[in-house]
Structures are given as structure tokens and as C-alpha cells.
């Protein structure tokens, strides 16, 4: 095994399943070094991953956390593409960019100073999904300096069936995390506005996904109500669907089901 030479320095711990946040907090409590690195199941670092990421933190003592880009693999049409491109992660790290998800942290590529994570009391173990995004938001707001390394230094494994239900679950996860942020942080008026604006947007996206599911299930009335509420997204396709649902809902459903059978759209949600 690749780890054989260091086996006497590796400690394993098992505990009842209480979610990823609880497991990571336990690991943090057992850690002895100044730095922490995360690696989720099925993901993989390239051989020089730690060397490259540690070099950034050593050269820039003002940085508290660095993560890298990575290649996507698995059962997805995005296989072979880079994570940053696929998620639209284009802005420098900041609390605002993390809230708006224009900057996305790839957890399995994170290397951070343990003190910075401990300064915000680690992961919120009450959150079963999205606890990593919640942590990055709290660290950024607390003043931690985050750095995105554009080098792809890992493989991110994605397994998705591309069902509307998957998108609904991911949107509900994101909404749940953001709804909890104002209770944890002292946000000023501008920051509260940013969070509220993002929650409104995610709510409309959720209505759009609920509309798709209702349409697929033959619930025309429910689909029409959800599509109407999602019109504020400003997406011309949504406006066209909403208008068409008022005129020929059966035809819209037939076209939608046919398009799903011909084109399965991959879905990767940022953060967690």
C-alpha cells in the first residue's frame, strides 16, 4: 500500500454515523499539526497536491486556507472538465462571492491552518449536508484569508442520476445553510441584503425544479403555479414555458418528457 511507510504515524478512529461535520470535528480534535487537509471518499489528489498547496501557505503566511481546481470524473457528462469552469467559480474569495456562489470551494482540495478553523469552532455538526459551505462562509466573515489555486490538483468524483429530485435536494440544502447564517453571524445591512437576495433567487430556482417535477408527474395545475413563481428569474425560457402552460399544457409536458429522454443534463451543485 502507498501508505505503508507511514502506517505507524496514521491514526484511525471510528464512531457512530453522525454526519460529515461530526466526523471532521472529531478529526480536528485529534489533529496535532498546524495544517488540516480534507479528502472525501472517491476523490483523489495528484501526487504533488500537498507540495503545491503547502507551498502557497508557507509563502503566504497571511493566507488561512487554500483550495485548488480539480478534474471531474464519474457518471456525468462533465467528465474530464474542470470543477471551477463547471460551477462558474470565477470570482476571488469573499463572503459575498461565497454567498452568491460565484466562488466555490472544492472541499477535497482544501488545505487550511488548523487555528483558523478552530477560531470559528469548526463544522456545525447539526448540518448533515452543506456543513462545509457553512464553515467557509463563517471563516470568510470572521476575516480568514482564503485563496483559490487555479491549478487542477485532484480528481473530483461525481455520481449523479440527473433527476429533478437531486436538484431539489441540493437547492433545499443551500437554502437551509443560508437561512442559518444570520443567526450565527453579526451581519450588517449590506450583508443581510446579499443573503436575502440569494435566498430569493434560490427559492425561484426551487420553484422551477418543483415545476419540472410536477410537469413530469402530470400535475399541470401545480406545474403552472410553480413556473409562474419562477418567472422572476428573468430567464426567457422560463417565461416562454409559463406562457405556453397557459395555452397548451399537454403539449408542453409532451415536449418536456421527450427532451428528457434525449438529453440528460448533468448537474453539479457548488459547495459540499
Secondary structure, 3 states (H helix, E strand, C coil): CCCHHHHHHCCCCCCCCCCHHHHHHHHHHHCCCCEEECCCCCCEECCCHHHHHHHHHHHCCCCCEEEEEEEEEEECCCCCCEHHHHHCCCCCCCHHHHHHCCCCCCHHHCEEEHHHHHCCCCCCCCCCCCHHHHHHHHHHHCCCCEEEEEEEEEEEEEECCCCHHHHHHHHHHHHHHHHHHHHHCCCCHHHHHHHHHHHHHHHHHHHHHHHHHHHHCCCHHHHHHHHHHHHHHCCHHHHHHHHHHHHHHHHHHHHHHHHHHHCCCCCCCCCC
